[in-house]
């Protein structure tokens, strides 16, 4: 495996973010089918993931309680 350029690394990062977002969107779709208007989970989102979800029109809240990160994505 050779060295990657900055542009190649950005592309790899974007692909990873979109893969993670697609998984989150699948969970959100499942919640929506159940009549819910939000998806909540224990875990964290990266700044880039939060930014992408907001670009897509979702409201994103994150926090931490008892050293456990959480996120709520609303639509």
Secondary structure, 3 states (H helix, E strand, C coil): CCCCCHHHHHHHHHHHHHHHHHHHHHHHHHHHHCCCCEEEEECCCCHHHHHHHHHCCCEEEEEEECCEEEEEEEC
